[in-house]
Amino acid sequence: MQRWLILAAMGLVLAGCGSNVQKSATVPVDTVAEASSFANSANRGEAVSEASESALFREGNGGDAAWWESHRRDARNEEEKTAVGFVLSVLKRDIGATGERPAGIDIYIEPSKLADVKQKLAIYDISSPSVREIRFVKLARDDNGACYTFKVIGGTSADAFQGFEGTLQIHISSGSHLVDEVQTATFEPKKAAKK
């Protein structure tokens, strides 16, 4: 009889806890709709920005090589580590595009895409004008991985390294977590401000 009472009491306690857990686990309707919208967009292969999920890759974040080096530990997964390493290699001109030589950037690029990617980066592999800062702009995902877009800032010593701007857009494969394409690589003189 005592055993039966103990089991019955335990059952009531567990049933009460279960209903409290269930009540606290209720998800607001807005959150469900938002998650559903994200999933539907991702299933259709649409680009979905996810930059706000990352402590490191937020719009406007970035700077010179020292900034990226000091924030390298904030990369939360292999994909972000690849993006940081790739950016640092560009800032340090450790590209090897001119002269087609091995360089530090090679470990962040899919081996079968090495020549194509490095060829597109040749504009950053010169001493003047040189890249001085790289700032994150946005992140978009597709069925094959993630596309990181950066603003590239630099110039010559005569213009205090602020006379050139460009866009660097890289695609990182979800399978290898390596760069498989440079979609955009530009670096041009800034247009003079109109007065």
C-alpha positions as CSV (number, residue, x, y, z in Angstrom):
1,M,0.0,0.0,0.0
2,Q,2.8,2.4,0.9
3,R,4.5,1.7,-2.4
4,W,1.3,2.5,-4.3
5,L,0.9,5.8,-2.4
6,I,4.5,6.8,-3.2
7,L,4.1,6.0,-6.9
8,A,0.9,7.9,-7.1
9,A,2.4,10.9,-5.4
10,M,5.4,10.8,-7.8
11,G,3.1,10.6,-10.7
12,L,1.1,13.7,-9.6
13,V,4.4,15.6,-9.1
14,L,5.7,14.7,-12.5
15,A,2.4,15.5,-14.2
16,G,2.4,18.9,-12.6
17,C,6.0,19.6,-13.7
18,G,5.2,18.4,-17.2
19,S,2.3,20.9,-17.6
20,N,4.5,23.7,-16.3
21,V,7.3,22.9,-18.8
22,Q,4.8,22.7,-21.6
23,K,3.3,26.1,-20.7
24,S,6.8,27.7,-20.5
25,A,7.8,26.1,-23.9
26,T,5.0,27.8,-25.8
27,V,6.5,29.8,-28.7
28,P,5.0,33.1,-29.6
29,V,3.1,33.1,-33.0
30,D,5.4,35.9,-34.4
31,T,8.5,33.7,-33.8
32,V,6.9,30.7,-35.5
33,A,5.9,32.8,-38.5
34,E,9.4,34.3,-38.8
35,A,11.1,30.9,-38.6
36,S,8.7,29.5,-41.2
37,S,9.3,32.4,-43.5
38,F,13.1,31.9,-43.2
39,A,12.7,28.2,-43.9
40,N,10.5,28.8,-46.9
41,S,13.0,31.3,-48.3
42,A,15.9,28.9,-47.7
43,N,14.1,26.0,-49.4
44,R,13.5,28.2,-52.5
45,G,17.2,29.0,-52.7
46,E,16.6,32.7,-52.0
47,A,19.4,34.7,-50.3
48,V,18.6,35.2,-46.7
49,S,20.7,37.6,-44.6
50,E,21.9,36.1,-41.3
51,A,24.5,38.6,-40.3
52,S,22.9,39.6,-37.0
53,E,23.5,36.0,-35.7
54,S,27.2,36.5,-35.7
55,A,29.1,38.6,-33.1
56,L,31.9,39.2,-35.6
57,F,30.1,39.6,-39.0
58,R,27.8,42.5,-38.4
59,E,27.3,45.3,-40.9
60,G,30.1,47.8,-40.6
61,N,32.4,45.6,-38.6
62,G,36.0,45.4,-39.7
63,G,39.1,47.4,-40.2
64,D,42.8,46.8,-40.7
65,A,44.7,43.6,-40.3
66,A,45.2,44.3,-36.5
67,W,41.4,44.6,-36.1
68,W,40.7,41.3,-37.9
69,E,43.5,39.6,-36.0
70,S,42.2,40.7,-32.6
71,H,38.7,39.6,-33.5
72,R,39.6,36.2,-35.0
73,R,38.6,34.4,-31.9
74,D,35.0,35.6,-32.3
75,A,34.6,33.4,-35.4
76,R,32.1,30.8,-34.2
77,N,32.4,28.0,-36.9
78,E,34.6,26.8,-39.7
79,E,32.9,29.0,-42.3
80,E,33.5,32.2,-40.3
81,K,37.1,31.1,-39.6
82,T,37.6,30.7,-43.4
83,A,36.1,34.2,-44.0
84,V,38.4,35.8,-41.4
85,G,41.5,34.0,-42.7
86,F,40.7,34.9,-46.2
87,V,40.2,38.6,-45.3
88,L,43.5,38.7,-43.3
89,S,45.4,37.2,-46.3
90,V,44.0,40.0,-48.5
91,L,45.0,42.7,-46.0
92,K,48.5,41.2,-45.6
93,R,48.8,40.8,-49.4
94,D,49.5,37.1,-48.7
95,I,47.7,36.2,-52.0
96,G,50.4,35.0,-54.4
97,A,48.3,36.0,-57.4
98,T,51.1,37.9,-59.1
99,G,53.8,35.4,-60.1
100,E,51.4,32.5,-59.4
101,R,53.2,31.5,-56.2
102,P,52.0,29.6,-53.1
103,A,50.7,31.9,-50.4
104,G,48.9,31.9,-47.0
105,I,45.5,32.4,-48.7
106,D,45.8,29.0,-50.4
107,I,44.5,27.1,-47.3
108,Y,41.2,29.0,-47.4
109,I,40.5,28.1,-51.1
110,E,39.2,24.9,-52.6
111,P,42.2,23.4,-54.3
112,S,40.3,22.9,-57.6
113,K,39.4,26.6,-57.7
114,L,42.8,28.0,-56.6
115,A,43.9,29.4,-59.9
116,D,40.5,31.1,-60.7
117,V,40.1,32.6,-57.3
118,K,43.7,34.0,-57.1
119,Q,43.4,35.4,-60.6
120,K,40.4,37.5,-59.5
121,L,42.4,38.7,-56.4
122,A,45.3,40.0,-58.5
123,I,44.1,43.6,-58.1
124,Y,44.7,43.3,-54.3
125,D,48.1,41.7,-54.6
126,I,50.1,44.9,-55.5
127,S,51.8,47.4,-53.3
128,S,50.1,50.5,-54.7
129,P,47.3,51.1,-54.4
130,S,47.0,48.8,-51.5
131,V,44.1,47.5,-49.4
132,R,44.2,49.0,-45.8
133,E,40.7,48.1,-44.4
134,I,38.0,45.6,-45.1
135,R,34.6,46.0,-43.6
136,F,31.7,43.5,-43.6
137,V,28.6,44.5,-45.5
138,K,26.3,41.4,-45.6
139,L,25.9,37.7,-45.6
140,A,23.5,35.7,-47.8
141,R,23.0,32.0,-48.0
142,D,22.1,29.8,-50.9
143,D,21.8,26.0,-51.4
144,N,25.5,25.6,-51.8
145,G,26.9,27.7,-49.0
146,A,27.3,31.4,-47.9
147,C,28.2,34.6,-49.8
148,Y,30.1,37.2,-47.7
149,T,30.2,40.7,-49.1
150,F,32.9,43.2,-47.9
151,K,33.8,46.8,-48.6
152,V,37.5,47.2,-49.4
153,I,39.1,50.5,-48.6
154,G,42.6,51.7,-49.5
155,G,44.7,53.8,-51.8
156,T,48.2,55.1,-52.3
157,S,50.5,56.9,-49.8
158,A,49.7,60.2,-51.6
159,D,46.0,60.0,-50.7
160,A,46.5,58.7,-47.2
161,F,45.2,55.3,-48.2
162,Q,41.6,56.5,-48.5
163,G,41.4,57.1,-52.2
164,F,40.3,53.7,-53.4
165,E,37.2,51.6,-52.6
166,G,35.9,48.3,-53.9
167,T,33.8,45.3,-53.2
168,L,35.0,41.8,-52.3
169,Q,32.3,39.1,-52.5
170,I,33.3,35.5,-51.7
171,H,31.3,32.3,-51.7
172,I,32.2,29.6,-49.1
173,S,31.0,26.1,-49.8
174,S,28.9,24.5,-47.2
175,G,30.5,21.1,-47.9
176,S,34.2,22.0,-47.6
177,H,33.9,25.3,-45.7
178,L,36.4,26.8,-48.2
179,V,36.1,29.6,-50.7
180,D,35.0,28.2,-54.0
181,E,34.4,31.4,-55.8
182,V,35.2,35.1,-55.8
183,Q,32.0,36.6,-57.2
184,T,33.2,40.2,-57.1
185,A,36.6,41.8,-56.6
186,T,36.8,45.5,-57.4
187,F,39.2,48.3,-56.3
188,E,38.9,51.7,-58.0
189,P,39.5,55.3,-57.2
190,K,36.7,56.9,-55.2
191,K,34.6,59.3,-57.1
192,A,35.1,62.9,-56.1
193,A,32.3,64.3,-54.0
194,K,30.1,66.7,-55.9
195,K,29.9,70.2,-54.5
